[in-house]
């Protein structure tokens, strides 16, 4: 309930009657002066007015009644990524023995495998 500053009367923040079975007020019942989040964020437009002006419903005539009388079967596709696979190739030559290069590579590969690669990844 809020106090209308123009008429100094108390008004409910909700629809006074439900003409349709929708969860939203009909646009003609919506009070754009009520201090609600809907009015604040949508410049006083009702939820149905916002929905009907969206790209999804802009070309649908009389969306308020069409939405309550038409059943649309959703198409749901579950997408699950497969496990990742990483291949590590290391050259084993005499050059790797110079300046402890092999030790550096071994430590770097170990850090990569232990700390950076997520669980379930195939190496």
Secondary structure, 3 states (H helix, E strand, C coil): CEECCCCCCEECCCCCCCCCCCCCCCCCCCCCCCCCHHHHHCCCCCHHHHHHCCCCCCCCCCHHHHHHHCCCCCCCCCCCCCCCECCCCCCCCHHHHHHHHHHHHHHHHHHHHHHHCCCCCEC
